[in-house]
Amino acid sequence: MGVLETINNPEDLRALSTSQLTPLAEEIRTFLVDSVSKTGGHLGPNLGVVELTIALHRVFDSPRDTLVFDTGHQGYVHKLLTGRHDFSKLKKQGGLSGYPSRTESAHDVVENSHASTSLSWAEGIARARRLTGACDRHTVAVIGDGALTGGMAWEAINNIAADKTLPLVIVVNDNERSYSPTIGGLAEHLSTLRTTNGYEKFLEWGKKRLRRTPLVGRHVYDTLHGVKKGLKDIVAPQGMFEDLGLKYLGPVDGHDEPAVEAALRRAKAFGGPVLVHVITQKGRGYEPALRDQDDHFHGVGKINPETGLPLEIAGRSWTDEFSDELVELAERRKDIVAITAAMMIPVGLKPFQQRYPERVFDVGIAEQHAVTMASGLAFGGMHPVVAVYATFLNRAFDQVLMDCALHRAGVTFVLDRAGVTGSDGPSHNGMWDMSILGVVPGLRLAAPRDGRQVRAQLREAVDVDDGPTVLRIPKGSASDQLDAVRQLGTLDVLHDPAPTPGGETREGPVDLLVVAVGAMAGTGVGVAEKLESQGLSVRVVDPRWVLPVSADLLTAAEDASAVCVIEDNVVAGGVGAAVRSALAERGSTVPCHSYGIPREFLAHASRDQVLDRIGLTPDAIATSLIQRLHPAR
């Protein structure tokens, strides 16, 4: 039996001898490569935190002590050490979540996979423990150097440092990366810390030399130690953290388990806020990950564990269509620039960066800054394209509203992973964007139905210079091309009722108008076909630009006995609600039925499984509509 098989909880880990820890670390890395290669997941980040996580669970008593992992990308080792060894259905329905999950274990506290939040969580927990008299319970936040580029982390540090007795340990997992290399002034500062130990060596030399001198030597050393702030500013820059009021320990080799354990024990005993700076290597111990210079296998699909090569070749993705079209547009328009928030590769901007490095800006995990910076670029005569995950734009709503829209800035937002993403769990679904952005004055939002429309609508979006435009695209392979059968003003008609006996298109009133939003276009056509087999006449339209609701769509709606809107956005406040409101403002009595995502957090599963569970399939929608339109049937 291997060492890992004996670990069912942290108590088992603490019972191990020091000599067993190196074999355990090797077993964990072998397990991760073998398991994640079968399912896909966050491989590189977890390979880098094996020794760190072992040390955390040997020093602290989870769940009595609380470990808060920022984003949770690096939580697999934590899961293993807390008894969760079945990774066969990782990120799949009924299996382990790809992030910490309270439903899985009392050892998991924060499920939110949005970065830079751990310090605020940890401060709140630590303060609550002190207020309730549980001062012997420790709180630890584990945050990567990438997440430290987020402003929220520094807001928390500002408050934590003001409380000199707050029992809180901050572990900076410094691997120089989030998804890709960490950028900015903080990254440069941490890089200097990684390569500088001059102060500690100098102080140790002085201590030895001066203590050889009787009487005065000790006093001179104490004086020298007392002016360490000025000395550190010269020979080592960790003074930045101590100037903020945080005790600084490190840098520590994150793959030297005894050294990490020793630093954590010192931090635990300090009695106030301490920052432990740990240097780790993303992808540690797995050569294919180390050779991958893009992101060291941050996230992988199913791969050959021997070579690291993918076992599944994905089709052309929605992101690929955006990526290629943006490069082509930039060749013709010198004013187009691109911005992202630490997501250069995932959102498809790497080809743009390679072609136009001076016209792309990675601001780190700083969506708020990205949006306001884009507004400034627009004011200066550029047309910024801000590419982020749909779920992450939630963090910058105020800037979209007050910096971009209020000033009528010509900025295009491309929201990747819009709608149901599935396997990454509740905090990664891009299901709120249309509800949130629908209240922004002057904002226009497009939802392409296939790859060709991504390209066409991106071209249309960057031609708008008097307000923000939004393009939302899903995760994964783009839908099959779905051509319009005709145009109805600005609408694409995707399906008309069956032709007349003479073969003419039926363009008049229909029983039902189906408004299919973006990637739900194919579902809308499927619904129409099923309803027509029940004797209903159905027309399906794609508005293309779905918000604000167009006059052409309202006119088409009034030419139907009922309207149905199908969208992969939360129903509350979505496109269906906007259509219903616009019809009411016109005094129309046409009923409008909305089908979308319920107002709930969706558990991880495949996209198809999620859509089936929430009833966003042709069969489920058609059955519901038959009951609504003809209750007696």
HELIX and SHEET records of a PDB file:
HELIX    1   1 LEU A    4  THR A    6  5                                   3    
HELIX    2   2 PRO A   10  ARG A   14  1                                   5    
HELIX    3   3 THR A   18  GLN A   20  5                                   3    
HELIX    4   4 LEU A   21  THR A   39  1                                  19    
HELIX    5   5 LEU A   43  LEU A   47  1                                   5    
HELIX    6   6 VAL A   50  VAL A   59  1                                  10    
HELIX    7   7 TYR A   76  LEU A   81  1                                   6    
HELIX    8   8 SER A  118  LEU A  131  1                                  14    
HELIX    9   9 ALA A  147  THR A  149  5                                   3    
HELIX   10  10 GLY A  151  ILE A  160  1                                  10    
HELIX   11  11 GLY A  185  THR A  195  1                                  11    
HELIX   12  12 GLY A  198  LEU A  210  1                                  13    
HELIX   13  13 VAL A  216  GLY A  226  1                                  11    
HELIX   14  14 LYS A  228  VAL A  235  1                                   8    
HELIX   15  15 GLY A  239  ASP A  243  1                                   5    
HELIX   16  16 GLU A  257  PHE A  270  1                                  14    
HELIX   17  17 GLU A  287  ARG A  291  1                                   5    
HELIX   18  18 TRP A  318  ARG A  332  1                                  15    
HELIX   19  19 LYS A  350  ARG A  355  1                                   6    
HELIX   20  20 PRO A  357  ARG A  359  5                                   3    
HELIX   21  21 GLU A  367  PHE A  379  1                                  13    
HELIX   22  22 ALA A  390  LEU A  393  1                                   4    
HELIX   23  23 ASN A  394  ALA A  396  5                                   3    
HELIX   24  24 PHE A  397  ASP A  398  1                                   2    
HELIX   25  25 GLN A  399  ALA A  405  3                                   7    
HELIX   26  26 ASP A  433  LEU A  437  1                                   5    
HELIX   27  27 GLY A  451  VAL A  462  1                                  12    
HELIX   28  28 GLY A  518  MET A  520  5                                   3    
HELIX   29  29 ALA A  521  GLU A  532  1                                  12    
HELIX   30  30 ALA A  551  ALA A  557  1                                   7    
HELIX   31  31 VAL A  575  GLU A  585  1                                  11    
HELIX   32  32 ARG A  607  ARG A  613  1                                   7    
HELIX   33  33 PRO A  618  LEU A  629  1                                  12    
SHEET    1   A 5 THR A  66  PHE A  69  0                                        
SHEET    2   A 5 THR A 139  GLY A 144  1                                        
SHEET    3   A 5 LEU A 168  ASP A 174  1                                        
SHEET    4   A 5 VAL A 274  ILE A 279  1                                        
SHEET    5   A 5 LYS A 247  ASP A 253  1                                        
SHEET    1   B 7 VAL A 360  ASP A 362  0                                        
SHEET    2   B 7 ILE A 336  THR A 340  1                                        
SHEET    3   B 7 HIS A 383  TYR A 389  1                                        
SHEET    4   B 7 THR A 412  ASP A 416  1                                        
SHEET    5   B 7 THR A 469  ARG A 472  1                                        
SHEET    6   B 7 ARG A 444  ALA A 446  1                                        
SHEET    7   B 7 TRP A 545  LEU A 547 -1                                        
SHEET    1   C 6 ARG A 486  LEU A 488  0                                        
SHEET    2   C 6 LEU A 491  HIS A 495 -1                                        
SHEET    3   C 6 VAL A 538  ASP A 542 -1                                        
SHEET    4   C 6 VAL A 510  ALA A 516  1                                        
SHEET    5   C 6 ALA A 560  VAL A 570  1                                        
SHEET    6   C 6 CYS A 592  ILE A 597  1                                        
END                                                                             
